[in-house]
């Protein structure tokens, strides 16, 4: 038996929507976690690139007149 609320929505409807909202929040948390991991990967790549640029600068400096 569905129990209507004051706006004609049943408690069951509210429970379903609440569950959907919780699932969406969980999905957002997962995306945020993956973004954090990818940001770490990007930072590592940027540091490696900076190191390579430094090495290249050192090599180029040897060939200057």
PQR file with spaces between the fields and no chain letter, atoms N, CA, C, O and H, PARSE charges and radii, in Angstrom:
ATOM       1  N    UNK     1       0.841   -1.185    0.000 -0.4000 1.5000
ATOM       2  CA   UNK     1       0.000    0.000    0.000 -0.0000 2.0000
ATOM       3  C    UNK     1       0.882    1.243    0.000  0.5500 1.7000
ATOM       4  O    UNK     1       1.714    1.409    0.892 -0.5500 1.4000
ATOM       5  N    UNK     2       0.713    2.097   -0.967 -0.4000 1.5000
ATOM       6  CA   UNK     2       1.484    3.329   -1.073 -0.0000 2.0000
ATOM       7  C    UNK     2       0.850    4.402   -0.214  0.5500 1.7000
ATOM       8  O    UNK     2      -0.358    4.633   -0.266 -0.5500 1.4000
ATOM       9  H    UNK     2       0.037    1.962   -1.692  0.4000 1.0000
ATOM      10  N    UNK     3       1.676    5.046    0.569 -0.4000 1.5000
ATOM      11  CA   UNK     3       1.193    6.116    1.439 -0.0000 2.0000
ATOM      12  C    UNK     3       1.516    7.443    0.788  0.5500 1.7000
ATOM      13  O    UNK     3       2.688    7.777    0.613 -0.5500 1.4000
ATOM      14  H    UNK     3       2.658    4.859    0.611  0.4000 1.0000
ATOM      15  N    UNK     4       0.477    8.223    0.420 -0.4000 1.5000
ATOM      16  CA   UNK     4       0.752    9.501   -0.248 -0.0000 2.0000
ATOM      17  C    UNK     4       1.230   10.555    0.744  0.5500 1.7000
ATOM      18  O    UNK     4       0.818   10.571    1.904 -0.5500 1.4000
ATOM      19  H    UNK     4      -0.475    7.952    0.562  0.4000 1.0000
ATOM      20  N    UNK     5       2.104   11.431    0.266 -0.4000 1.5000
ATOM      21  CA   UNK     5       2.522   12.574    1.069 -0.0000 2.0000
ATOM      22  C    UNK     5       1.568   13.717    0.788  0.5500 1.7000
ATOM      23  O    UNK     5       0.623   13.558    0.016 -0.5500 1.4000
ATOM      24  H    UNK     5       2.438   11.419   -0.676  0.4000 1.0000
ATOM      25  N    UNK     6       1.799   14.858    1.398 -0.4000 1.5000
ATOM      26  CA   UNK     6       0.901   16.001    1.224 -0.0000 2.0000
ATOM      27  C    UNK     6       0.850   16.493   -0.222  0.5500 1.7000
ATOM      28  O    UNK     6      -0.119   17.149   -0.605 -0.5500 1.4000
ATOM      29  H    UNK     6       2.567   14.986    2.026  0.4000 1.0000
ATOM      30  N    UNK     7       1.870   16.194   -1.038 -0.4000 1.5000
ATOM      31  CA   UNK     7       1.881   16.651   -2.426 -0.0000 2.0000
ATOM      32  C    UNK     7       1.538   15.527   -3.400  0.5500 1.7000
ATOM      33  O    UNK     7       1.781   15.668   -4.599 -0.5500 1.4000
ATOM      34  H    UNK     7       2.657   15.661   -0.727  0.4000 1.0000
ATOM      35  N    UNK     8       0.990   14.434   -2.927 -0.4000 1.5000
ATOM      36  CA   UNK     8       0.577   13.348   -3.790 -0.0000 2.0000
ATOM      37  C    UNK     8       1.690   12.405   -4.195  0.5500 1.7000
ATOM      38  O    UNK     8       1.453   11.493   -4.986 -0.5500 1.4000
ATOM      39  H    UNK     8       0.793   14.320   -1.953  0.4000 1.0000
ATOM      40  N    UNK     9       2.864   12.587   -3.695 -0.4000 1.5000
ATOM      41  CA   UNK     9       3.988   11.709   -3.985 -0.0000 2.0000
ATOM      42  C    UNK     9       4.025   10.658   -2.882  0.5500 1.7000
ATOM      43  O    UNK     9       3.867   10.978   -1.704 -0.5500 1.4000
ATOM      44  H    UNK     9       3.056   13.329   -3.052  0.4000 1.0000
ATOM      45  N    UNK    10       4.231    9.425   -3.264 -0.4000 1.5000
ATOM      46  CA   UNK    10       4.235    8.369   -2.251 -0.0000 2.0000
ATOM      47  C    UNK    10       5.596    8.303   -1.557  0.5500 1.7000
ATOM      48  O    UNK    10       6.611    8.758   -2.083 -0.5500 1.4000
ATOM      49  H    UNK    10       4.359    9.166   -4.221  0.4000 1.0000
ATOM      50  N    UNK    11       5.579    7.730   -0.380 -0.4000 1.5000
ATOM      51  CA   UNK    11       6.822    7.538    0.372 -0.0000 2.0000
ATOM      52  C    UNK    11       7.772    6.652   -0.427  0.5500 1.7000
ATOM      53  O    UNK    11       8.989    6.835   -0.387 -0.5500 1.4000
ATOM      54  H    UNK    11       4.754    7.360    0.048  0.4000 1.0000
ATOM      55  N    UNK    12       7.207    5.697   -1.146 -0.4000 1.5000
ATOM      56  CA   UNK    12       8.015    4.824   -1.993 -0.0000 2.0000
ATOM      57  C    UNK    12       8.715    5.632   -3.082  0.5500 1.7000
ATOM      58  O    UNK    12       9.887    5.392   -3.373 -0.5500 1.4000
ATOM      59  H    UNK    12       6.219    5.549   -1.178  0.4000 1.0000
ATOM      60  N    UNK    13       8.002    6.596   -3.691 -0.4000 1.5000
ATOM      61  CA   UNK    13       8.610    7.465   -4.710 -0.0000 2.0000
ATOM      62  C    UNK    13       9.776    8.253   -4.122  0.5500 1.7000
ATOM      63  O    UNK    13      10.825    8.397   -4.749 -0.5500 1.4000
ATOM      64  H    UNK    13       7.050    6.791   -3.454  0.4000 1.0000
ATOM      65  N    UNK    14       9.576    8.752   -2.928 -0.4000 1.5000
ATOM      66  CA   UNK    14      10.628    9.528   -2.259 -0.0000 2.0000
ATOM      67  C    UNK    14      11.830    8.636   -1.982  0.5500 1.7000
ATOM      68  O    UNK    14      12.973    9.058   -2.154 -0.5500 1.4000
ATOM      69  H    UNK    14       8.723    8.635   -2.418  0.4000 1.0000
ATOM      70  N    UNK    15      11.576    7.409   -1.554 -0.4000 1.5000
ATOM      71  CA   UNK    15      12.667    6.476   -1.278 -0.0000 2.0000
ATOM      72  C    UNK    15      13.459    6.169   -2.545  0.5500 1.7000
ATOM      73  O    UNK    15      14.688    6.106   -2.512 -0.5500 1.4000
ATOM      74  H    UNK    15      10.647    7.066   -1.414  0.4000 1.0000
ATOM      75  N    UNK    16      12.763    5.979   -3.652 -0.4000 1.5000
ATOM      76  CA   UNK    16      13.437    5.705   -4.931 -0.0000 2.0000
ATOM      77  C    UNK    16      14.291    6.899   -5.334  0.5500 1.7000
ATOM      78  O    UNK    16      15.449    6.722   -5.713 -0.5500 1.4000
ATOM      79  H    UNK    16      11.765    6.030   -3.679  0.4000 1.0000
ATOM      80  N    UNK    17      13.749    8.103   -5.260 -0.4000 1.5000
ATOM      81  CA   UNK    17      14.514    9.310   -5.633 -0.0000 2.0000
ATOM      82  C    UNK    17      15.717    9.494   -4.717  0.5500 1.7000
ATOM      83  O    UNK    17      16.796    9.879   -5.168 -0.5500 1.4000
ATOM      84  H    UNK    17      12.809    8.247   -4.951  0.4000 1.0000
ATOM      85  N    UNK    18      15.528    9.218   -3.430 -0.4000 1.5000
ATOM      86  CA   UNK    18      16.632    9.343   -2.476 -0.0000 2.0000
ATOM      87  C    UNK    18      17.746    8.371   -2.836  0.5500 1.7000
ATOM      88  O    UNK    18      18.925    8.717   -2.766 -0.5500 1.4000
ATOM      89  H    UNK    18      14.651    8.905   -3.063  0.4000 1.0000
ATOM      90  N    UNK    19      17.376    7.164   -3.216 -0.4000 1.5000
ATOM      91  CA   UNK    19      18.360    6.170   -3.636 -0.0000 2.0000
ATOM      92  C    UNK    19      19.086    6.616   -4.900  0.5500 1.7000
ATOM      93  O    UNK    19      20.299    6.441   -5.013 -0.5500 1.4000
ATOM      94  H    UNK    19      16.418    6.883   -3.273  0.4000 1.0000
ATOM      95  N    UNK    20      18.353    7.189   -5.849 -0.4000 1.5000
ATOM      96  CA   UNK    20      18.970    7.690   -7.083 -0.0000 2.0000
ATOM      97  C    UNK    20      19.938    8.828   -6.788  0.5500 1.7000
ATOM      98  O    UNK    20      21.014    8.905   -7.383 -0.5500 1.4000
ATOM      99  H    UNK    20      17.368    7.332   -5.757  0.4000 1.0000
ATOM     100  N    UNK    21      19.561    9.703   -5.879 -0.4000 1.5000
ATOM     101  CA   UNK    21      20.438   10.824   -5.506 -0.0000 2.0000
ATOM     102  C    UNK    21      21.707   10.299   -4.845  0.5500 1.7000
ATOM     103  O    UNK    21      22.803   10.783   -5.126 -0.5500 1.4000
ATOM     104  H    UNK    21      18.687    9.641   -5.396  0.4000 1.0000
ATOM     105  N    UNK    22      21.561    9.314   -3.971 -0.4000 1.5000
ATOM     106  CA   UNK    22      22.730    8.726   -3.305 -0.0000 2.0000
ATOM     107  C    UNK    22      23.666    8.082   -4.328  0.5500 1.7000
ATOM     108  O    UNK    22      24.887    8.199   -4.219 -0.5500 1.4000
ATOM     109  H    UNK    22      20.671    8.920   -3.742  0.4000 1.0000
ATOM     110  N    UNK    23      23.089    7.401   -5.321 -0.4000 1.5000
ATOM     111  CA   UNK    23      23.914    6.782   -6.361 -0.0000 2.0000
ATOM     112  C    UNK    23      24.644    7.842   -7.179  0.5500 1.7000
ATOM     113  O    UNK    23      25.807    7.655   -7.536 -0.5500 1.4000
ATOM     114  H    UNK    23      22.097    7.306   -5.409  0.4000 1.0000
ATOM     115  N    UNK    24      23.976    8.944   -7.476 -0.4000 1.5000
ATOM     116  CA   UNK    24      24.605   10.034   -8.228 -0.0000 2.0000
ATOM     117  C    UNK    24      25.749   10.652   -7.429  0.5500 1.7000
ATOM     118  O    UNK    24      26.808   10.946   -7.985 -0.5500 1.4000
ATOM     119  H    UNK    24      23.031    9.096   -7.186  0.4000 1.0000
ATOM     120  N    UNK    25      25.543   10.848   -6.147 -0.4000 1.5000
ATOM     121  CA   UNK    25      26.598   11.397   -5.295 -0.0000 2.0000
ATOM     122  C    UNK    25      27.790   10.445   -5.255  0.5500 1.7000
ATOM     123  O    UNK    25      28.940   10.881   -5.279 -0.5500 1.4000
ATOM     124  H    UNK    25      24.683   10.609   -5.696  0.4000 1.0000
ATOM     125  N    UNK    26      27.513    9.158   -5.195 -0.4000 1.5000
ATOM     126  CA   UNK    26      28.586    8.166   -5.214 -0.0000 2.0000
ATOM     127  C    UNK    26      29.359    8.230   -6.528  0.5500 1.7000
ATOM     128  O    UNK    26      30.588    8.157   -6.535 -0.5500 1.4000
ATOM     129  H    UNK    26      26.578    8.804   -5.176  0.4000 1.0000
ATOM     130  N    UNK    27      28.634    8.366   -7.645 -0.4000 1.5000
ATOM     131  CA   UNK    27      29.292    8.497   -8.951 -0.0000 2.0000
ATOM     132  C    UNK    27      30.180    9.738   -9.010  0.5500 1.7000
ATOM     133  O    UNK    27      31.287    9.690   -9.546 -0.5500 1.4000
ATOM     134  H    UNK    27      27.636    8.425   -7.639  0.4000 1.0000
ATOM     135  N    UNK    28      29.698   10.835   -8.464 -0.4000 1.5000
ATOM     136  CA   UNK    28      30.478   12.077   -8.443 -0.0000 2.0000
ATOM     137  C    UNK    28      31.747   11.886   -7.614  0.5500 1.7000
ATOM     138  O    UNK    28      32.819   12.355   -7.995 -0.5500 1.4000
ATOM     139  H    UNK    28      28.799   10.875   -8.028  0.4000 1.0000
ATOM     140  N    UNK    29      31.620   11.200   -6.487 -0.4000 1.5000
ATOM     141  CA   UNK    29      32.796   10.932   -5.647 -0.0000 2.0000
ATOM     142  C    UNK    29      33.814   10.079   -6.404  0.5500 1.7000
ATOM     143  O    UNK    29      35.018   10.315   -6.303 -0.5500 1.4000
ATOM     144  H    UNK    29      30.749   10.819   -6.178  0.4000 1.0000
ATOM     145  N    UNK    30      33.336    9.090   -7.161 -0.4000 1.5000
ATOM     146  CA   UNK    30      34.244    8.253   -7.955 -0.0000 2.0000
ATOM     147  C    UNK    30      34.975    9.073   -9.015  0.5500 1.7000
ATOM     148  O    UNK    30      36.179    8.911   -9.211 -0.5500 1.4000
ATOM     149  H    UNK    30      32.358    8.898   -7.242  0.4000 1.0000
ATOM     150  N    UNK    31      34.250    9.945   -9.689 -0.4000 1.5000
ATOM     151  CA   UNK    31      34.862   10.804  -10.711 -0.0000 2.0000
ATOM     152  C    UNK    31      35.907   11.723  -10.072  0.5500 1.7000
ATOM     153  O    UNK    31      36.995   11.908  -10.617 -0.5500 1.4000
ATOM     154  H    UNK    31      33.272   10.077   -9.529  0.4000 1.0000
ATOM     155  N    UNK    32      35.573   12.288   -8.930 -0.4000 1.5000
ATOM     156  CA   UNK    32      36.519   13.167   -8.234 -0.0000 2.0000
ATOM     157  C    UNK    32      37.786   12.405   -7.851  0.5500 1.7000
ATOM     158  O    UNK    32      38.891   12.937   -7.956 -0.5500 1.4000
ATOM     159  H    UNK    32      34.689   12.137   -8.487  0.4000 1.0000
ATOM     160  N    UNK    33      37.623   11.175   -7.413 -0.4000 1.5000
ATOM     161  CA   UNK    33      38.776   10.350   -7.056 -0.0000 2.0000
ATOM     162  C    UNK    33      39.652   10.068   -8.268  0.5500 1.7000
ATOM     163  O    UNK    33      40.877   10.159   -8.188 -0.5500 1.4000
ATOM     164  H    UNK    33      36.725   10.743   -7.328  0.4000 1.0000
ATOM     165  N    UNK    34      39.022    9.723   -9.398 -0.4000 1.5000
ATOM     166  CA   UNK    34      39.794    9.479  -10.619 -0.0000 2.0000
ATOM     167  C    UNK    34      40.497   10.754  -11.086  0.5500 1.7000
ATOM     168  O    UNK    34      41.637   10.702  -11.549 -0.5500 1.4000
ATOM     169  H    UNK    34      38.027    9.649   -9.463  0.4000 1.0000
ATOM     170  N    UNK    35      39.826   11.886  -10.967 -0.4000 1.5000
ATOM     171  CA   UNK    35      40.441   13.157  -11.360 -0.0000 2.0000
ATOM     172  C    UNK    35      41.668   13.454  -10.512  0.5500 1.7000
ATOM     173  O    UNK    35      42.680   13.943  -11.015 -0.5500 1.4000
ATOM     174  H    UNK    35      38.900   11.928  -10.591  0.4000 1.0000
ATOM     175  N    UNK    36      41.571   13.155   -9.226 -0.4000 1.5000
ATOM     176  CA   UNK    36      42.713   13.358   -8.329 -0.0000 2.0000
ATOM     177  C    UNK    36      43.889   12.493   -8.767  0.5500 1.7000
ATOM     178  O    UNK    36      45.027   12.959   -8.808 -0.5500 1.4000
ATOM     179  H    UNK    36      40.749   12.758   -8.817  0.4000 1.0000
ATOM     180  N    UNK    37      43.613   11.239   -9.091 -0.4000 1.5000
ATOM     181  CA   UNK    37      44.673   10.333   -9.543 -0.0000 2.0000
ATOM     182  C    UNK    37      45.289   10.829  -10.846  0.5500 1.7000
ATOM     183  O    UNK    37      46.510   10.804  -11.005 -0.5500 1.4000
ATOM     184  H    UNK    37      42.688   10.860   -9.057  0.4000 1.0000
ATOM     185  N    UNK    38      44.457   11.277  -11.771 -0.4000 1.5000
ATOM     186  CA   UNK    38      44.959   11.772  -13.051 -0.0000 2.0000
ATOM     187  C    UNK    38      45.760   13.065  -12.874  0.5500 1.7000
ATOM     188  O    UNK    38      46.727   13.300  -13.598 -0.5500 1.4000
ATOM     189  H    UNK    38      43.466   11.298  -11.642  0.4000 1.0000
ATOM     190  N    UNK    39      45.367   13.885  -11.932 -0.4000 1.5000
ATOM     191  CA   UNK    39      46.130   15.105  -11.654 -0.0000 2.0000
ATOM     192  C    UNK    39      47.522   14.739  -11.161  0.5500 1.7000
ATOM     193  O    UNK    39      48.503   15.391  -11.519 -0.5500 1.4000
ATOM     194  H    UNK    39      44.581   13.694  -11.344  0.4000 1.0000
ATOM     195  N    UNK    40      47.609   13.703  -10.344 -0.4000 1.5000
ATOM     196  CA   UNK    40      48.915   13.227   -9.877 -0.0000 2.0000
ATOM     197  C    UNK    40      49.767   12.726  -11.025  0.5500 1.7000
ATOM     198  O    UNK    40      50.972   12.976  -11.064 -0.5500 1.4000
ATOM     199  H    UNK    40      46.812   13.174  -10.053  0.4000 1.0000
ATOM     200  N    UNK    41      49.150   12.022  -11.958 -0.4000 1.5000
ATOM     201  CA   UNK    41      49.864   11.534  -13.138 -0.0000 2.0000
ATOM     202  C    UNK    41      50.363   12.709  -13.973  0.5500 1.7000
ATOM     203  O    UNK    41      51.495   12.695  -14.457 -0.5500 1.4000
ATOM     204  H    UNK    41      48.171   11.819  -11.926  0.4000 1.0000
ATOM     205  N    UNK    42      49.526   13.715  -14.139 -0.4000 1.5000
ATOM     206  CA   UNK    42      49.917   14.911  -14.902 -0.0000 2.0000
ATOM     207  C    UNK    42      51.073   15.631  -14.229  0.5500 1.7000
ATOM     208  O    UNK    42      51.990   16.107  -14.899 -0.5500 1.4000
ATOM     209  H    UNK    42      48.607   13.726  -13.746  0.4000 1.0000
ATOM     210  N    UNK    43      51.030   15.711  -12.912 -0.4000 1.5000
ATOM     211  CA   UNK    43      52.116   16.365  -12.172 -0.0000 2.0000
ATOM     212  C    UNK    43      53.430   15.615  -12.371  0.5500 1.7000
ATOM     213  O    UNK    43      54.476   16.230  -12.580 -0.5500 1.4000
ATOM     214  H    UNK    43      50.286   15.324  -12.368  0.4000 1.0000
ATOM     215  N    UNK    44      53.375   14.298  -12.307 -0.4000 1.5000
ATOM     216  CA   UNK    44      54.574   13.491  -12.530 -0.0000 2.0000
ATOM     217  C    UNK    44      55.128   13.724  -13.925  0.5500 1.7000
ATOM     218  O    UNK    44      56.335   13.893  -14.095 -0.5500 1.4000
ATOM     219  H    UNK    44      52.526   13.798  -12.138  0.4000 1.0000
ATOM     220  N    UNK    45      54.250   13.734  -14.928 -0.4000 1.5000
ATOM     221  CA   UNK    45      54.685   13.958  -16.307 -0.0000 2.0000
ATOM     222  C    UNK    45      55.301   15.349  -16.463  0.5500 1.7000
ATOM     223  O    UNK    45      56.311   15.509  -17.148 -0.5500 1.4000
ATOM     224  H    UNK    45      53.269   13.596  -14.789  0.4000 1.0000
ATOM     225  N    UNK    46      54.700   16.343  -15.835 -0.4000 1.5000
ATOM     226  CA   UNK    46      55.221   17.712  -15.925 -0.0000 2.0000
ATOM     227  C    UNK    46      56.603   17.801  -15.284  0.5500 1.7000
ATOM     228  O    UNK    46      57.486   18.483  -15.805 -0.5500 1.4000
ATOM     229  H    UNK    46      53.879   16.213  -15.278  0.4000 1.0000
ATOM     230  N    UNK    47      56.790   17.126  -14.175 -0.4000 1.5000
ATOM     231  CA   UNK    47      58.116   17.138  -13.520 -0.0000 2.0000
ATOM     232  C    UNK    47      59.156   16.451  -14.392  0.5500 1.7000
ATOM     233  O    UNK    47      60.292   16.914  -14.498 -0.5500 1.4000
ATOM     234  H    UNK    47      56.073   16.572  -13.752  0.4000 1.0000
ATOM     235  N    UNK    48      58.762   15.336  -15.019 -0.4000 1.5000
ATOM     236  CA   UNK    48      59.701   14.646  -15.918 -0.0000 2.0000
ATOM     237  C    UNK    48      60.051   15.526  -17.111  0.5500 1.7000
ATOM     238  O    UNK    48      61.209   15.586  -17.526 -0.5500 1.4000
ATOM     239  H    UNK    48      57.839   14.960  -14.933  0.4000 1.0000
ATOM     240  N    UNK    49      59.063   16.198  -17.653 -0.4000 1.5000
ATOM     241  CA   UNK    49      59.301   17.098  -18.783 -0.0000 2.0000
ATOM     242  C    UNK    49      60.229   18.242  -18.379  0.5500 1.7000
ATOM     243  O    UNK    49      61.112   18.626  -19.147 -0.5500 1.4000
ATOM     244  H    UNK    49      58.123   16.149  -17.316  0.4000 1.0000
ATOM     245  N    UNK    50      60.035   18.779  -17.195 -0.4000 1.5000
ATOM     246  CA   UNK    50      60.906   19.856  -16.706 -0.0000 2.0000
ATOM     247  C    UNK    50      62.343   19.355  -16.569  0.5500 1.7000
ATOM     248  O    UNK    50      63.292   20.069  -16.893 -0.5500 1.4000
ATOM     249  H    UNK    50      59.317   18.467  -16.572  0.4000 1.0000
ATOM     250  N    UNK    51      62.494   18.120  -16.084 -0.4000 1.5000
ATOM     251  CA   UNK    51      63.833   17.537  -15.966 -0.0000 2.0000
ATOM     252  C    UNK    51      64.497   17.359  -17.320  0.5500 1.7000
ATOM     253  O    UNK    51      65.686   17.635  -17.477 -0.5500 1.4000
ATOM     254  H    UNK    51      61.723   17.540  -15.820  0.4000 1.0000
ATOM     255  N    UNK    52      63.718   16.893  -18.307 -0.4000 1.5000
ATOM     256  CA   UNK    52      64.261   16.726  -19.652 -0.0000 2.0000
ATOM     257  C    UNK    52      64.628   18.068  -20.264  0.5500 1.7000
ATOM     258  O    UNK    52      65.634   18.173  -20.966 -0.5500 1.4000
ATOM     259  H    UNK    52      62.752   16.669  -18.180  0.4000 1.0000
ATOM     260  N    UNK    53      63.831   19.088  -20.009 -0.4000 1.5000
ATOM     261  CA   UNK    53      64.130   20.424  -20.532 -0.0000 2.0000
ATOM     262  C    UNK    53      65.429   20.945  -19.925  0.5500 1.7000
ATOM     263  O    UNK    53      66.235   21.584  -20.602 -0.5500 1.4000
ATOM     264  H    UNK    53      63.013   19.003  -19.440  0.4000 1.0000
ATOM     265  N    UNK    54      65.616   20.665  -18.651 -0.4000 1.5000
ATOM     266  CA   UNK    54      66.854   21.088  -17.974 -0.0000 2.0000
ATOM     267  C    UNK    54      68.062   20.383  -18.599  0.5500 1.7000
ATOM     268  O    UNK    54      69.094   21.006  -18.851 -0.5500 1.4000
ATOM     269  H    UNK    54      64.961   20.146  -18.101  0.4000 1.0000
ATOM     270  N    UNK    55      67.921   19.078  -18.843 -0.4000 1.5000
ATOM     271  CA   UNK    55      69.011   18.321  -19.474 -0.0000 2.0000
ATOM     272  C    UNK    55      69.301   18.852  -20.865  0.5500 1.7000
ATOM     273  O    UNK    55      70.460   19.010  -21.246 -0.5500 1.4000
ATOM     274  H    UNK    55      67.083   18.572  -18.638  0.4000 1.0000
ATOM     275  N    UNK    56      68.262   19.127  -21.615 -0.4000 1.5000
ATOM     276  CA   UNK    56      68.442   19.633  -22.982 -0.0000 2.0000
ATOM     277  C    UNK    56      69.133   20.998  -22.953  0.5500 1.7000
ATOM     278  O    UNK    56      70.003   21.281  -23.777 -0.5500 1.4000
ATOM     279  H    UNK    56      67.320   18.999  -21.306  0.4000 1.0000
ATOM     280  N    UNK    57      68.742   21.821  -22.017 -0.4000 1.5000
ATOM     281  CA   UNK    57      69.375   23.132  -21.877 -0.0000 2.0000
ATOM     282  C    UNK    57      70.861   22.978  -21.591  0.5500 1.7000
ATOM     283  O    UNK    57      71.686   23.720  -22.125 -0.5500 1.4000
ATOM     284  H    UNK    57      68.035   21.592  -21.348  0.4000 1.0000
ATOM     285  N    UNK    58      71.196   22.015  -20.750 -0.4000 1.5000
ATOM     286  CA   UNK    58      72.614   21.761  -20.456 -0.0000 2.0000
ATOM     287  C    UNK    58      73.372   21.309  -21.688  0.5500 1.7000
ATOM     288  O    UNK    58      74.511   21.727  -21.899 -0.5500 1.4000
ATOM     289  H    UNK    58      70.526   21.413  -20.317  0.4000 1.0000
ATOM     290  N    UNK    59      72.765   20.467  -22.501 -0.4000 1.5000
ATOM     291  CA   UNK    59      73.425   20.003  -23.726 -0.0000 2.0000
ATOM     292  C    UNK    59      73.598   21.135  -24.733  0.5500 1.7000
ATOM     293  O    UNK    59      74.649   21.255  -25.362 -0.5500 1.4000
ATOM     294  H    UNK    59      71.840   20.128  -22.329  0.4000 1.0000
ATOM     295  N    UNK    60      72.573   21.959  -24.885 -0.4000 1.5000
ATOM     296  CA   UNK    60      72.637   23.069  -25.836 -0.0000 2.0000
ATOM     297  C    UNK    60      73.686   24.082  -25.401  0.5500 1.7000
ATOM     298  O    UNK    60      74.368   24.667  -26.243 -0.5500 1.4000
ATOM     299  H    UNK    60      71.719   21.861  -24.374  0.4000 1.0000
ATOM     300  N    UNK    61      73.822   24.291  -24.124 -0.4000 1.5000
ATOM     301  CA   UNK    61      74.793   25.242  -23.607 -0.0000 2.0000
ATOM     302  C    UNK    61      76.217   24.864  -24.024  0.5500 1.7000
ATOM     303  O    UNK    61      77.044   25.749  -24.244 -0.5500 1.4000
ATOM     304  H    UNK    61      73.268   23.816  -23.440  0.4000 1.0000
ATOM     305  N    UNK    62      76.510   23.584  -24.134 -0.4000 1.5000
ATOM     306  CA   UNK    62      77.849   23.133  -24.527 -0.0000 2.0000
ATOM     307  C    UNK    62      78.190   23.515  -25.968  0.5500 1.7000
ATOM     308  O    UNK    62      79.367   23.638  -26.308 -0.5500 1.4000
ATOM     309  H    UNK    62      75.838   22.866  -23.955  0.4000 1.0000
ATOM     310  N    UNK    63      77.181   23.703  -26.817 -0.4000 1.5000
ATOM     311  CA   UNK    63      77.421   23.997  -28.225 -0.0000 2.0000
ATOM     312  C    UNK    63      77.402   25.488  -28.550  0.5500 1.7000
ATOM     313  O    UNK    63      77.558   25.875  -29.708 -0.5500 1.4000
ATOM     314  H    UNK    63      76.225   23.603  -26.541  0.4000 1.0000
ATOM     315  N    UNK    64      77.215   26.313  -27.543 -0.4000 1.5000
ATOM     316  CA   UNK    64      77.225   27.749  -27.801 -0.0000 2.0000
ATOM     317  C    UNK    64      78.654   28.231  -28.043  0.5500 1.7000
ATOM     318  O    UNK    64      79.614   27.668  -27.517 -0.5500 1.4000
ATOM     319  H    UNK    64      77.088   25.998  -26.602  0.4000 1.0000
ATOM     320  N    UNK    65      78.769   29.244  -28.822 -0.4000 1.5000
ATOM     321  CA   UNK    65      80.108   29.756  -29.172 -0.0000 2.0000
ATOM     322  C    UNK    65      80.634   30.652  -28.114  0.5500 1.7000
ATOM     323  O    UNK    65      81.743   31.171  -28.240 -0.5500 1.4000
ATOM     324  H    UNK    65      77.989   29.702  -29.250  0.4000 1.0000
